[in-house]
Amino acid sequence: MNCLSVYECFSLLSNGRRRLVVSDLTDGSSEASVDVVSESLAKAEQGPESGHVPPKLVDDVRVSLYHVHLPKLDDADVVRFDADRSRLSRGPNFDVLFPYLRFASEHEARSHLSAAD
């Protein structure tokens, strides 16, 4: 395990899908199925008012997680990604990234409130 720099933390959190993956592991269990996380992210991207999530969107999210986002988070030791079992869990740097996620989430919420005024 290597310590993450501030730059690395913000770089990892620069993508909404990666923020949601970390958030899902923060809010719920310390381990999750990639399928469940993919469904959760697709619902979040679809919007709260939509009841139906197209299967193609879930598949697109799953593919991007497998090939882009989970490997990046795994390389940074933020999550442990087991592609063979389709499972992910908190990695040793998870707690290092969490304060930056909280900051980014608070900033994003304030930005949405400001835009609504």
C-alpha positions as a Markdown table, in Angstrom:
| # | Residue | x | y | z |
|---|---|---|---|---|
| 1 | Met | 0.0 | 0.0 | 0.0 |
| 2 | Asn | 1.2 | 3.5 | -0.8 |
| 3 | Cys | -0.2 | 6.7 | 0.5 |
| 4 | Leu | -2.3 | 8.7 | -1.9 |
| 5 | Ser | -1.4 | 12.3 | -2.7 |
| 6 | Val | -4.1 | 15.0 | -2.7 |
| 7 | Tyr | -3.8 | 15.1 | -6.5 |
| 8 | Glu | -4.4 | 11.3 | -6.8 |
| 9 | Cys | -7.4 | 11.6 | -4.5 |
| 10 | Phe | -9.0 | 14.3 | -6.5 |
| 11 | Ser | -8.1 | 12.5 | -9.8 |
| 12 | Leu | -9.8 | 9.3 | -8.6 |
| 13 | Leu | -12.9 | 11.3 | -7.6 |
| 14 | Ser | -13.0 | 13.3 | -10.8 |
| 15 | Asn | -15.4 | 10.8 | -12.3 |
| 16 | Gly | -18.9 | 10.4 | -11.1 |
| 17 | Arg | -19.0 | 6.6 | -11.5 |
| 18 | Arg | -15.9 | 6.3 | -9.3 |
| 19 | Arg | -17.4 | 8.6 | -6.7 |
| 20 | Leu | -20.6 | 6.5 | -6.6 |
| 21 | Val | -18.7 | 3.3 | -6.2 |
| 22 | Val | -16.8 | 4.7 | -3.2 |
| 23 | Ser | -20.1 | 6.1 | -1.9 |
| 24 | Asp | -21.9 | 2.8 | -2.2 |
| 25 | Leu | -19.1 | 1.1 | -0.2 |
| 26 | Thr | -19.4 | 3.9 | 2.4 |
| 27 | Asp | -23.1 | 3.8 | 2.8 |
| 28 | Gly | -23.6 | 0.1 | 2.8 |
| 29 | Ser | -21.6 | -3.0 | 3.3 |
| 30 | Ser | -17.8 | -3.1 | 3.1 |
| 31 | Glu | -18.2 | -5.6 | 0.2 |
| 32 | Ala | -20.5 | -5.6 | -2.8 |
| 33 | Ser | -21.3 | -7.4 | -6.1 |
| 34 | Val | -20.3 | -5.6 | -9.3 |
| 35 | Asp | -23.8 | -6.4 | -10.6 |
| 36 | Val | -25.5 | -4.7 | -7.6 |
| 37 | Val | -23.2 | -1.6 | -7.9 |
| 38 | Ser | -23.8 | -1.4 | -11.6 |
| 39 | Glu | -27.6 | -1.4 | -11.1 |
| 40 | Ser | -27.2 | 1.3 | -8.4 |
| 41 | Leu | -25.1 | 3.5 | -10.6 |
| 42 | Ala | -27.4 | 3.1 | -13.6 |
| 43 | Lys | -30.4 | 4.1 | -11.4 |
| 44 | Ala | -28.5 | 7.2 | -10.1 |
| 45 | Glu | -27.5 | 8.2 | -13.7 |
| 46 | Gln | -31.1 | 7.6 | -14.9 |
| 47 | Gly | -32.4 | 10.0 | -12.2 |
| 48 | Pro | -34.7 | 9.5 | -9.2 |
| 49 | Glu | -37.9 | 10.2 | -11.1 |
| 50 | Ser | -37.3 | 7.3 | -13.5 |
| 51 | Gly | -38.7 | 3.9 | -12.3 |
| 52 | His | -37.3 | 1.8 | -15.1 |
| 53 | Val | -33.6 | 1.5 | -15.8 |
| 54 | Pro | -32.8 | 0.2 | -19.3 |
| 55 | Pro | -30.8 | -3.0 | -19.3 |
| 56 | Lys | -28.4 | -1.5 | -21.9 |
| 57 | Leu | -27.5 | 1.3 | -19.4 |
| 58 | Val | -26.8 | -1.3 | -16.7 |
| 59 | Asp | -24.6 | -3.2 | -19.1 |
| 60 | Asp | -22.8 | 0.0 | -20.2 |
| 61 | Val | -22.1 | 0.9 | -16.6 |
| 62 | Arg | -20.9 | -2.6 | -15.8 |
| 63 | Val | -18.5 | -2.6 | -18.8 |
| 64 | Ser | -17.0 | 0.8 | -17.8 |
| 65 | Leu | -16.6 | -0.4 | -14.2 |
| 66 | Tyr | -14.8 | -3.6 | -15.3 |
| 67 | His | -12.5 | -2.0 | -17.8 |
| 68 | Val | -11.9 | 1.5 | -16.5 |
| 69 | His | -13.1 | 2.5 | -13.0 |
| 70 | Leu | -12.6 | -0.5 | -10.8 |
| 71 | Pro | -9.1 | -1.2 | -12.1 |
| 72 | Lys | -8.1 | 2.5 | -11.3 |
| 73 | Leu | -9.6 | 2.2 | -7.8 |
| 74 | Asp | -7.9 | -1.1 | -7.3 |
| 75 | Asp | -4.5 | 0.1 | -8.5 |
| 76 | Ala | -4.8 | 2.9 | -5.9 |
| 77 | Asp | -5.7 | 0.4 | -3.2 |
| 78 | Val | -9.0 | 2.2 | -2.6 |
| 79 | Val | -11.0 | -0.9 | -3.5 |
| 80 | Arg | -10.1 | -4.6 | -3.9 |
| 81 | Phe | -11.6 | -5.7 | -7.2 |
| 82 | Asp | -11.9 | -9.5 | -7.7 |
| 83 | Ala | -13.0 | -9.8 | -11.4 |
| 84 | Asp | -13.2 | -13.6 | -11.2 |
| 85 | Arg | -15.9 | -13.4 | -8.4 |
| 86 | Ser | -17.4 | -10.0 | -9.6 |
| 87 | Arg | -16.9 | -8.6 | -6.1 |
| 88 | Leu | -15.4 | -5.5 | -4.7 |
| 89 | Ser | -14.5 | -4.5 | -1.2 |
| 90 | Arg | -12.8 | -1.6 | 0.6 |
| 91 | Gly | -9.1 | -1.5 | 0.1 |
| 92 | Pro | -6.4 | -0.2 | 2.5 |
| 93 | Asn | -6.6 | 3.4 | 1.1 |
| 94 | Phe | -10.4 | 3.6 | 1.3 |
| 95 | Asp | -10.3 | 5.6 | 4.5 |
| 96 | Val | -7.7 | 7.9 | 3.0 |
| 97 | Leu | -10.0 | 8.8 | 0.1 |
| 98 | Phe | -13.2 | 9.2 | 2.2 |
| 99 | Pro | -12.6 | 12.8 | 3.5 |
| 100 | Tyr | -12.1 | 13.9 | -0.1 |
| 101 | Leu | -15.3 | 12.2 | -1.2 |
| 102 | Arg | -17.2 | 14.0 | 1.6 |
| 103 | Phe | -15.7 | 17.3 | 0.5 |
| 104 | Ala | -16.6 | 16.6 | -3.2 |
| 105 | Ser | -20.1 | 15.5 | -2.3 |
| 106 | Glu | -20.7 | 18.7 | -0.2 |
| 107 | His | -19.3 | 20.9 | -2.9 |
| 108 | Glu | -21.5 | 19.2 | -5.5 |
| 109 | Ala | -24.6 | 19.6 | -3.3 |
| 110 | Arg | -23.9 | 23.3 | -2.8 |
| 111 | Ser | -23.4 | 23.7 | -6.6 |
| 112 | His | -26.8 | 22.2 | -7.3 |
| 113 | Leu | -28.4 | 24.4 | -4.7 |
| 114 | Ser | -26.8 | 27.5 | -6.2 |
| 115 | Ala | -27.8 | 26.6 | -9.7 |
| 116 | Ala | -31.5 | 26.2 | -8.5 |
| 117 | Asp | -31.6 | 29.8 | -7.1 |
